[in-house]
Amino acid sequence: QVQLVESGGGLVQAGGSLRLSCAASGDTFSRYAMGWFRQAPGKEREFVARINRRGDSTYYADSVKGRFAISRDNYKNTVYLQMNSLKPEDTAVYYCAADLGVVFITQVRGYDYWGQGTQVTVSS
């Protein structure tokens, strides 16, 4: 198993930037593809971004494409989400997740382990 802890959330004005971090421990980090999801109050948890084990392939939700960038450092056991040009619609709790598989990569069911989340609030 792997334990995940998110950090870096906070309050930012629309158009601003924020970088989230997710620190992993307990298992070999490089075995897992990693994803970021978010959940706004009253809404379903939705896919944001994914990065493969080696960090040489990424995939993004259309809503964040061109604004967000996922990356990882397998030596530091950490995955990042750089968020630029933030919009009020990006306000949510952001979760990182670890995936041993290769299916359902944009769905909650496709991931094995989850962090507790970090709040991101974008003001207009």
FIMARBA-387771 format. One record per residue: x, y, z of N, C-alpha, C in turn; residue number from 1. Coordinates in pm, 1 decimal, padded with zeros to 6 digits. Atoms other than C-alpha are relative to their C-alpha. Layout:
FIMARBA-387771
r n.east X, n.north Y, n.up Z, ca.east X, ca.north Y, ca.up Z, c.east X, c.north Y, c.up Z, num NUM $
...
end
This chain:
FIMARBA-387771
r n.east 00082.0, n.north -00117.7, n.up 00000.0, ca.east 00000.0, ca.north 00000.0, ca.up 00000.0, c.east 00086.9, c.north 00124.7, c.up 00000.0, num 1 $
r n.east -00070.2, n.north -00126.8, n.up 00003.7, ca.east 00093.8, ca.north 00363.1, ca.up -00034.7, c.east -00085.3, c.north 00104.9, c.up 00070.6, num 2 $
r n.east 00067.1, n.north -00110.4, n.up -00066.8, ca.east 00007.9, ca.north 00663.9, ca.up 00178.6, c.east 00029.5, c.north 00129.1, c.up -00075.9, num 3 $
r n.east -00011.2, n.north -00122.7, n.up 00076.9, ca.east -00053.3, ca.north 00999.2, ca.up 00011.1, c.east -00043.8, c.north 00119.1, c.up 00083.4, num 4 $
r n.east 00031.4, n.north -00121.3, n.up -00073.8, ca.east -00051.0, ca.north 01346.9, ca.up 00163.8, c.east 00014.3, c.north 00119.9, c.up -00091.9, num 5 $
r n.east -00000.5, n.north -00118.4, n.up 00084.6, ca.east -00147.1, ca.north 01655.2, ca.up -00035.9, c.east 00034.5, c.north 00124.1, c.up 00081.0, num 6 $
r n.east -00027.1, n.north -00128.3, n.up -00061.2, ca.east -00029.7, ca.north 02006.4, ca.up 00038.6, c.east 00004.7, c.north 00106.4, c.up -00109.2, num 7 $
r n.east -00014.9, n.north -00110.0, n.up 00093.5, ca.east -00011.8, ca.north 02348.7, ca.up -00123.1, c.east -00127.4, c.north 00072.2, c.up -00036.3, num 8 $
r n.east 00124.4, n.north -00068.3, n.up 00028.4, ca.east -00376.6, ca.north 02442.6, ca.up -00138.7, c.east -00008.5, c.north 00132.8, c.up 00071.9, num 9 $
r n.east 00018.2, n.north -00129.9, n.up -00061.9, ca.east -00501.6, ca.north 02785.2, ca.up -00044.2, c.east -00095.4, c.north 00086.1, c.up -00078.1, num 10 $
r n.east 00086.0, n.north -00098.5, n.up 00064.4, ca.east -00680.2, ca.north 03098.2, ca.up -00155.9, c.east 00080.6, c.north 00079.8, c.up -00101.4, num 11 $
r n.east -00067.6, n.north -00073.8, n.up 00105.8, ca.east -00585.1, ca.north 03264.2, ca.up -00483.2, c.east -00104.0, c.north 00074.8, c.up -00083.2, num 12 $
r n.east 00089.7, n.north -00075.7, n.up 00086.1, ca.east -00739.8, ca.north 03528.5, ca.up -00706.8, c.east -00006.8, c.north -00060.8, c.up -00139.0, num 13 $
r n.east 00013.9, n.north 00046.0, n.up 00137.5, ca.east -00872.4, ca.north 03443.5, ca.up -01050.3, c.east 00115.6, c.north 00051.8, c.up -00085.1, num 14 $
r n.east -00115.0, n.north -00033.3, n.up 00081.6, ca.east -00589.1, ca.north 03440.0, ca.up -01300.5, c.east 00132.6, c.north -00033.4, c.up 00064.3, num 15 $
r n.east -00121.7, n.north 00031.8, n.up -00071.5, ca.east -00336.6, ca.north 03341.9, ca.up -01038.2, c.east 00042.8, c.north -00144.1, c.up -00017.1, num 16 $
r n.east -00058.5, n.north 00132.9, n.up 00010.6, ca.east -00129.2, ca.north 03029.0, ca.up -00994.3, c.east 00018.4, c.north -00061.8, c.up 00137.7, num 17 $
r n.east -00020.6, n.north 00075.4, n.up -00121.8, ca.east -00085.6, ca.north 02759.9, ca.up -00734.3, c.east 00063.8, c.north -00132.3, c.up -00037.7, num 18 $
r n.east -00058.7, n.north 00130.9, n.up 00023.0, ca.east 00124.4, ca.north 02445.1, ca.up -00710.1, c.east -00032.2, c.north -00092.6, c.up 00115.7, num 19 $
r n.east 00031.2, n.north 00101.9, n.up -00098.2, ca.east -00001.8, ca.north 02139.2, ca.up -00528.0, c.east 00107.0, c.north -00108.0, c.up -00000.9, num 20 $
r n.east -00093.3, n.north 00110.3, n.up -00012.9, ca.east 00222.8, ca.north 01863.0, ca.up -00399.6, c.east -00069.8, c.north -00118.1, c.up 00065.2, num 21 $
r n.east 00051.0, n.north 00122.0, n.up -00061.0, ca.east 00147.1, ca.north 01503.9, ca.up -00307.2, c.east 00118.7, c.north -00088.8, c.up 00031.9, num 22 $
r n.east -00111.6, n.north 00081.8, n.up -00045.3, ca.east 00403.1, ca.north 01312.9, ca.up -00102.3, c.east -00047.4, c.north -00142.2, c.up 00026.2, num 23 $
r n.east 00035.6, n.north 00140.5, n.up -00013.1, ca.east 00392.7, ca.north 00933.2, ca.up -00116.8, c.east 00099.0, c.north -00072.3, c.up 00089.8, num 24 $
r n.east -00084.8, n.north 00083.4, n.up -00084.2, ca.east 00526.4, ca.north 00678.7, ca.up 00129.1, c.east -00064.0, c.north -00137.8, c.up 00014.6, num 25 $
r n.east 00052.8, n.north 00131.7, n.up -00030.7, ca.east 00488.2, ca.north 00312.0, ca.up 00220.5, c.east 00020.6, c.north -00106.1, c.up -00106.8, num 26 $
r n.east -00019.9, n.north 00093.0, n.up 00109.8, ca.east 00549.7, ca.north 00151.1, ca.up -00118.2, c.east 00085.0, c.north 00068.3, c.up -00106.7, num 27 $
r n.east -00084.6, n.north -00053.5, n.up 00106.0, ca.east 00761.3, ca.north 00195.7, ca.up -00427.7, c.east -00080.2, c.north 00094.8, c.up -00087.8, num 28 $
r n.east 00076.6, n.north -00103.7, n.up 00067.9, ca.east 00636.8, ca.north 00521.4, ca.up -00573.8, c.east -00003.1, c.north -00019.5, c.up -00150.7, num 29 $
r n.east -00009.9, n.north 00012.0, n.up 00144.6, ca.east 00754.9, ca.north 00447.4, ca.up -00925.9, c.east -00084.6, c.north -00113.3, c.up -00057.8, num 30 $
r n.east 00090.2, n.north 00104.9, n.up 00047.0, ca.east 00520.9, ca.north 00146.2, ca.up -00947.8, c.east -00135.5, c.north 00056.4, c.up -00041.8, num 31 $
r n.east 00133.3, n.north -00054.9, n.up 00015.8, ca.east 00220.8, ca.north 00377.2, ca.up -00961.7, c.east -00006.9, c.north 00111.4, c.up -00102.7, num 32 $
r n.east 00043.7, n.north -00119.7, n.up 00068.4, ca.east 00070.1, ca.north 00599.9, ca.up -01218.6, c.east -00073.4, c.north 00087.0, c.up 00102.2, num 33 $
r n.east 00059.0, n.north -00091.6, n.up -00096.5, ca.east -00056.9, ca.north 00908.0, ca.up -01037.9, c.east -00101.6, c.north 00091.9, c.up -00066.6, num 34 $
r n.east 00102.7, n.north -00088.5, n.up 00051.2, ca.east -00366.4, ca.north 01117.5, ca.up -01082.1, c.east -00037.8, c.north 00107.6, c.up 00099.5, num 35 $
r n.east 00062.0, n.north -00104.5, n.up -00080.9, ca.east -00522.6, ca.north 01436.5, ca.up -00955.1, c.east -00148.4, c.north 00005.7, c.up -00034.3, num 36 $
r n.east 00143.5, n.north -00017.7, n.up 00012.2, ca.east -00896.6, ca.north 01465.6, ca.up -00897.9, c.east -00041.5, c.north 00120.0, c.up 00083.7, num 37 $
r n.east 00052.1, n.north -00107.7, n.up -00083.3, ca.east -01111.0, ca.north 01741.6, ca.up -00754.7, c.east -00149.0, c.north -00019.5, c.up 00023.4, num 38 $
r n.east 00140.0, n.north 00012.0, n.up -00035.0, ca.east -01448.0, ca.north 01766.1, ca.up -00586.5, c.east -00049.0, c.north 00130.0, c.up 00062.1, num 39 $
r n.east 00063.8, n.north -00120.4, n.up -00051.1, ca.east -01657.7, ca.north 02077.9, ca.up -00538.3, c.east -00120.5, c.north -00039.7, c.up 00084.8, num 40 $
r n.east 00115.0, n.north 00033.1, n.up -00083.9, ca.east -01937.0, ca.north 02091.7, ca.up -00278.4, c.east -00123.1, c.north -00035.9, c.up -00082.4, num 41 $
r n.east 00119.8, n.north 00043.5, n.up 00068.5, ca.east -02241.8, ca.north 01900.4, ca.up -00395.8, c.east 00022.2, c.north -00062.9, c.up -00135.5, num 42 $
r n.east -00030.0, n.north 00056.1, n.up 00130.7, ca.east -02064.5, ca.north 01763.5, ca.up -00702.5, c.east 00080.7, c.north -00129.0, c.up 00013.3, num 43 $
r n.east -00077.3, n.north 00123.6, n.up 00003.3, ca.east -01905.2, ca.north 01435.3, ca.up -00800.8, c.east 00148.8, c.north 00030.4, c.up -00012.6, num 44 $
r n.east -00143.7, n.north -00012.3, n.up 00017.2, ca.east -01532.7, ca.north 01386.8, ca.up -00780.5, c.east 00034.6, c.north -00018.6, c.up -00147.4, num 45 $
r n.east -00029.6, n.north 00003.8, n.up 00141.7, ca.east -01390.0, ca.north 01456.0, ca.up -01125.0, c.east 00150.1, c.north -00005.8, c.up -00027.0, num 46 $
r n.east -00137.8, n.north 00014.8, n.up 00042.8, ca.east -01069.8, ca.north 01372.5, ca.up -01305.6, c.east 00059.7, c.north 00132.7, c.up -00043.4, num 47 $
r n.east -00071.0, n.north -00120.2, n.up 00039.0, ca.east -00812.0, ca.north 01646.3, ca.up -01353.6, c.east 00120.7, c.north -00031.7, c.up -00088.3, num 48 $
r n.east -00123.2, n.north 00027.6, n.up 00073.2, ca.east -00479.7, ca.north 01497.9, ca.up -01467.2, c.east 00058.4, c.north -00133.4, c.up 00043.4, num 49 $
r n.east -00065.6, n.north 00127.1, n.up -00028.5, ca.east -00274.1, ca.north 01178.3, ca.up -01482.9, c.east 00139.8, c.north 00000.3, c.up -00059.3, num 50 $
r n.east -00135.6, n.north 00016.4, n.up 00049.1, ca.east 00093.1, ca.north 01094.9, ca.up -01523.6, c.east 00041.6, c.north -00144.9, c.up 00018.1, num 51 $
r n.east -00037.3, n.north 00140.0, n.up -00006.1, ca.east 00242.2, ca.north 00755.8, ca.up -01597.6, c.east 00117.2, c.north -00023.0, c.up 00094.5, num 52 $
r n.east -00103.8, n.north 00038.1, n.up -00095.8, ca.east 00502.7, ca.north 00567.7, ca.up -01394.1, c.east 00132.2, c.north 00070.6, c.up -00023.5, num 53 $
r n.east -00128.4, n.north -00061.4, n.up 00033.2, ca.east 00802.9, ca.north 00710.6, ca.up -01576.0, c.east -00006.4, c.north 00151.7, c.up -00004.3, num 54 $
r n.east 00013.7, n.north -00143.8, n.up 00008.1, ca.east 00663.6, ca.north 01061.0, ca.up -01596.3, c.east 00018.1, c.north 00056.7, c.up -00139.1, num 55 $
r n.east -00017.9, n.north -00045.3, n.up 00137.3, ca.east 00691.9, ca.north 01077.8, ca.up -01974.7, c.east -00129.5, c.north 00002.4, c.up -00080.4, num 56 $
r n.east 00129.2, n.north -00006.0, n.up 00066.5, ca.east 00320.5, ca.north 01068.9, ca.up -02054.8, c.east -00102.6, c.north 00059.3, c.up 00095.7, num 57 $
r n.east 00101.5, n.north -00064.9, n.up -00082.4, ca.east 00039.7, ca.north 01289.3, ca.up -01925.8, c.east -00132.4, c.north 00006.0, c.up -00073.6, num 58 $
r n.east 00133.8, n.north -00010.1, n.up 00055.9, ca.east -00332.8, ca.north 01322.6, ca.up -01979.4, c.east -00080.7, c.north 00095.1, c.up 00086.9, num 59 $
r n.east 00072.4, n.north -00103.7, n.up -00071.8, ca.east -00564.8, ca.north 01609.9, ca.up -01884.8, c.east -00146.9, c.north 00003.6, c.up -00036.6, num 60 $
r n.east 00138.4, n.north -00031.9, n.up 00029.6, ca.east -00931.4, ca.north 01684.3, ca.up -01854.3, c.east -00005.0, c.north 00122.8, c.up -00090.1, num 61 $
r n.east 00012.4, n.north -00113.6, n.up 00091.1, ca.east -01048.0, ca.north 01924.4, ca.up -02123.3, c.east -00010.8, c.north 00132.7, c.up 00074.7, num 62 $
r n.east 00023.9, n.north -00121.7, n.up -00074.9, ca.east -01143.4, ca.north 02177.2, ca.up -01857.6, c.east 00127.5, c.north 00066.5, c.up 00051.8, num 63 $
r n.east -00125.0, n.north -00054.6, n.up -00053.2, ca.east -00782.2, ca.north 02222.5, ca.up -01743.8, c.east 00113.5, c.north -00003.4, c.up -00100.5, num 64 $
r n.east -00104.5, n.north 00013.3, n.up 00100.8, ca.east -00585.7, ca.north 02147.7, ca.up -02060.5, c.east 00053.9, c.north 00137.1, c.up -00039.5, num 65 $
r n.east -00063.3, n.north -00126.1, n.up 00032.6, ca.east -00337.3, ca.north 02423.6, ca.up -02132.0, c.east 00020.3, c.north 00091.1, c.up 00118.6, num 66 $
r n.east -00013.6, n.north -00081.5, n.up -00120.5, ca.east -00365.9, ca.north 02565.5, ca.up -01780.4, c.east 00071.6, c.north -00073.5, c.up 00112.5, num 67 $
r n.east -00058.8, n.north 00080.8, n.up -00106.1, ca.east -00259.3, ca.north 02281.7, ca.up -01551.3, c.east 00108.5, c.north -00090.0, c.up -00057.2, num 68 $
r n.east -00105.2, n.north 00092.9, n.up 00039.5, ca.east 00051.3, ca.north 02063.6, ca.up -01564.8, c.east 00032.6, c.north -00093.5, c.up 00115.4, num 69 $
r n.east -00036.1, n.north 00099.6, n.up -00099.0, ca.east 00114.9, ca.north 01741.4, ca.up -01377.2, c.east 00143.7, c.north -00044.4, c.up -00024.2, num 70 $
r n.east -00136.8, n.north 00048.0, n.up 00010.0, ca.east 00468.6, ca.north 01624.9, ca.up -01304.9, c.east 00031.3, c.north -00086.7, c.up 00120.4, num 71 $
r n.east -00038.6, n.north 00082.6, n.up -00113.8, ca.east 00650.0, ca.north 01383.2, ca.up -01077.4, c.east 00150.7, c.north -00004.9, c.up 00012.5, num 72 $
r n.east -00140.5, n.north 00018.8, n.up -00030.3, ca.east 00984.9, ca.north 01334.6, ca.up -00912.3, c.east 00010.3, c.north -00131.4, c.up 00075.9, num 73 $
r n.east -00002.9, n.north 00132.1, n.up -00062.0, ca.east 01040.6, ca.north 00966.1, ca.up -00843.4, c.east 00109.7, c.north -00014.8, c.up 00104.5, num 74 $
r n.east -00102.5, n.north 00001.6, n.up -00103.5, ca.east 01349.9, ca.north 01039.8, ca.up -00636.1, c.east -00049.5, c.north 00062.1, c.up 00130.2, num 75 $
r n.east 00060.2, n.north -00063.5, n.up -00116.7, ca.east 01146.2, ca.north 01258.4, ca.up -00400.9, c.east -00133.7, c.north -00061.9, c.up 00037.7, num 76 $
r n.east 00128.9, n.north 00065.3, n.up -00024.3, ca.east 00837.6, ca.north 01033.6, ca.up -00416.5, c.east -00113.5, c.north 00102.2, c.up 00007.3, num 77 $
r n.east 00095.9, n.north -00109.9, n.up -00002.2, ca.east 00627.1, ca.north 01335.4, ca.up -00502.0, c.east -00056.9, c.north 00025.2, c.up -00138.9, num 78 $
r n.east 00065.7, n.north -00042.7, n.up 00122.6, ca.east 00375.5, ca.north 01431.2, ca.up -00768.2, c.east -00051.8, c.north 00141.7, c.up 00021.5, num 79 $
r n.east 00037.6, n.north -00140.2, n.up -00008.3, ca.east 00287.4, ca.north 01793.2, ca.up -00844.3, c.east -00112.8, c.north 00031.1, c.up -00097.7, num 80 $
r n.east 00096.6, n.north -00055.7, n.up 00092.9, ca.east 00004.5, ca.north 01983.5, ca.up -01003.1, c.east 00019.8, c.north 00151.0, c.up -00002.5, num 81 $
r n.east -00016.4, n.north -00143.3, n.up 00019.5, ca.east 00096.8, ca.north 02326.7, ca.up -01134.2, c.east -00126.9, c.north 00053.7, c.up -00063.8, num 82 $
r n.east 00125.9, n.north -00054.9, n.up 00046.1, ca.east -00220.0, ca.north 02531.0, ca.up -01179.2, c.east 00019.3, c.north 00147.0, c.up -00032.9, num 83 $
r n.east -00012.0, n.north -00136.8, n.up 00047.1, ca.east -00210.3, ca.north 02849.5, ca.up -01384.6, c.east -00133.7, c.north 00049.7, c.up -00052.3, num 84 $
r n.east 00122.3, n.north -00062.1, n.up 00052.4, ca.east -00478.0, ca.north 03091.8, ca.up -01502.5, c.east -00123.5, c.north -00053.9, c.up 00069.9, num 85 $
r n.east 00107.5, n.north 00059.8, n.up -00078.0, ca.east -00703.8, ca.north 02975.9, ca.up -01224.8, c.east -00130.4, c.north 00076.9, c.up -00014.4, num 86 $
r n.east 00134.0, n.north -00053.4, n.up 00012.8, ca.east -01076.9, ca.north 03031.3, ca.up -01251.0, c.east -00080.9, c.north -00035.6, c.up 00123.7, num 87 $
r n.east 00085.8, n.north 00037.1, n.up -00113.0, ca.east -01347.6, ca.north 03036.0, ca.up -00982.5, c.east -00055.5, c.north -00141.5, c.up -00010.9, num 88 $
r n.east 00050.2, n.north 00134.8, n.up 00020.9, ca.east -01475.8, ca.north 02711.4, ca.up -01135.7, c.east 00099.1, c.north -00108.0, c.up 00043.1, num 89 $
r n.east -00099.9, n.north 00095.1, n.up -00046.6, ca.east -01151.7, ca.north 02545.9, ca.up -01023.7, c.east -00006.7, c.north -00022.8, c.up 00150.6, num 90 $
r n.east 00013.2, n.north 00014.0, n.up -00144.7, ca.east -01253.0, ca.north 02585.7, ca.up -00659.3, c.east -00050.5, c.north -00139.7, c.up 00035.3, num 91 $
r n.east 00034.1, n.north 00137.0, n.up -00037.1, ca.east -01262.3, ca.north 02239.1, ca.up -00503.6, c.east 00102.7, c.north -00051.3, c.up 00099.3, num 92 $
r n.east -00100.8, n.north 00076.3, n.up -00071.1, ca.east -01088.0, ca.north 01996.2, ca.up -00275.8, c.east 00071.6, c.north -00085.7, c.up -00102.8, num 93 $
r n.east -00080.0, n.north 00074.6, n.up 00095.9, ca.east -00805.0, ca.north 01844.4, ca.up -00476.5, c.east 00063.8, c.north -00120.7, c.up 00067.5, num 94 $
r n.east -00050.9, n.north 00125.9, n.up -00051.6, ca.east -00703.2, ca.north 01483.1, ca.up -00422.6, c.east 00102.5, c.north -00059.4, c.up -00094.7, num 95 $
r n.east -00087.8, n.north 00081.0, n.up 00082.2, ca.east -00406.8, ca.north 01285.7, ca.up -00544.8, c.east -00033.9, c.north -00146.2, c.up 00021.3, num 96 $
r n.east 00034.6, n.north 00141.0, n.up -00003.8, ca.east -00444.6, ca.north 00916.9, ca.up -00618.5, c.east 00106.5, c.north -00081.4, c.up -00071.5, num 97 $
r n.east -00099.0, n.north 00091.2, n.up 00056.4, ca.east -00221.5, ca.north 00620.5, ca.up -00701.4, c.east -00068.7, c.north -00117.5, c.up -00066.9, num 98 $
r n.east 00062.4, n.north 00101.3, n.up 00083.5, ca.east -00298.0, ca.north 00360.0, ca.up -00966.4, c.east 00103.0, c.north -00103.2, c.up -00044.6, num 99 $
r n.east -00086.5, n.north 00109.2, n.up 00045.2, ca.east -00133.8, ca.north 00021.3, ca.up -01024.1, c.east -00038.4, c.north -00052.2, c.up -00137.1, num 100 $
r n.east 00051.1, n.north 00052.2, n.up 00124.9, ca.east -00339.0, ca.north -00044.1, ca.up -01336.4, c.east 00009.5, c.north 00098.1, c.up -00115.1, num 101 $
r n.east -00003.8, n.north -00080.8, n.up 00121.3, ca.east -00394.7, ca.north 00099.0, ca.up -01682.2, c.east -00138.5, c.north 00024.0, c.up -00058.6, num 102 $
r n.east 00136.0, n.north -00019.9, n.up 00048.3, ca.east -00774.3, ca.north 00109.2, ca.up -01714.3, c.east -00073.8, c.north 00097.9, c.up 00089.9, num 103 $
r n.east 00082.6, n.north -00096.7, n.up -00072.4, ca.east -01039.1, ca.north 00359.7, ca.up -01603.2, c.east 00083.6, c.north 00116.9, c.up 00051.8, num 104 $
r n.east -00100.1, n.north -00096.7, n.up -00045.3, ca.east -00768.8, ca.north 00623.3, ca.up -01589.4, c.east -00058.1, c.north 00137.1, c.up 00030.5, num 105 $
r n.east 00065.2, n.north -00127.5, n.up -00029.2, ca.east -01013.7, ca.north 00914.8, ca.up -01573.4, c.east -00114.1, c.north -00015.8, c.up 00099.5, num 106 $
r n.east 00109.6, n.north 00028.0, n.up -00091.8, ca.east -01247.3, ca.north 00755.4, ca.up -01319.9, c.east 00052.0, c.north -00038.2, c.up 00137.8, num 107 $
r n.east -00037.1, n.north 00031.9, n.up -00137.2, ca.east -01236.9, ca.north 00715.5, ca.up -00944.2, c.east 00028.1, c.north -00149.4, c.up 00016.7, num 108 $
r n.east -00014.1, n.north 00145.3, n.up -00011.0, ca.east -01272.8, ca.north 00337.2, ca.up -00983.3, c.east 00135.1, c.north -00050.7, c.up -00046.9, num 109 $
r n.east -00127.2, n.north 00042.1, n.up 00054.8, ca.east -00938.7, ca.north 00322.7, ca.up -01163.7, c.east 00119.5, c.north 00018.8, c.up 00091.2, num 110 $
r n.east -00109.0, n.north -00031.2, n.up -00090.7, ca.east -00731.4, ca.north 00426.2, ca.up -00862.6, c.east -00011.9, c.north -00076.8, c.up 00131.0, num 111 $
r n.east -00005.1, n.north 00088.9, n.up -00115.0, ca.east -00624.0, ca.north 00224.3, ca.up -00561.1, c.east 00013.3, c.north 00072.0, c.up 00133.4, num 112 $
r n.east -00026.6, n.north -00071.3, n.up -00124.0, ca.east -00514.0, ca.north 00479.4, ca.up -00300.9, c.east -00023.2, c.north 00148.5, c.up -00017.9, num 113 $
r n.east 00037.4, n.north -00141.1, n.up 00003.6, ca.east -00619.7, ca.north 00832.8, ca.up -00214.5, c.east 00057.1, c.north 00075.8, c.up 00119.0, num 114 $
r n.east -00034.5, n.north -00089.1, n.up -00108.8, ca.east -00495.9, ca.north 01124.1, ca.up -00010.7, c.east -00123.4, c.north 00061.9, c.up 00061.3, num 115 $
r n.east 00110.7, n.north -00063.2, n.up -00070.7, ca.east -00709.6, ca.north 01333.3, ca.up 00222.1, c.east -00050.4, c.north 00126.6, c.up -00067.5, num 116 $
r n.east 00042.4, n.north -00116.2, n.up 00074.8, ca.east -00726.7, ca.north 01630.4, ca.up -00011.0, c.east 00053.9, c.north 00130.5, c.up 00055.4, num 117 $
r n.east -00039.0, n.north -00134.1, n.up -00039.3, ca.east -00627.7, ca.north 01995.6, ca.up -00002.4, c.east -00091.9, c.north 00099.8, c.up -00069.0, num 118 $
r n.east 00098.0, n.north -00095.1, n.up 00050.8, ca.east -00863.2, ca.north 02289.9, ca.up -00047.6, c.east 00065.4, c.north 00105.8, c.up -00087.7, num 119 $
r n.east -00039.1, n.north -00108.9, n.up 00089.4, ca.east -00818.0, ca.north 02525.8, ca.up -00340.8, c.east -00121.4, c.north 00089.2, c.up -00019.9, num 120 $
r n.east 00108.4, n.north -00095.3, n.up 00016.2, ca.east -01032.3, ca.north 02838.2, ca.up -00346.5, c.east 00047.1, c.north 00113.2, c.up -00090.2, num 121 $
r n.east -00033.7, n.north -00104.4, n.up 00096.3, ca.east -01025.7, ca.north 03080.1, ca.up -00639.8, c.east -00107.2, c.north 00107.4, c.up 00007.6, num 122 $
r n.east 00093.5, n.north -00110.3, n.up -00013.4, ca.east -01186.8, ca.north 03418.2, ca.up -00583.5, c.east -00003.4, c.north 00082.4, c.up -00128.0, num 123 $
r n.east 00016.5, n.north -00081.6, n.up 00119.1, ca.east -01321.0, ca.north 03643.0, ca.up -00857.9, c.east 00026.3, c.north 00146.7, c.up 00028.7, num 124 $
end
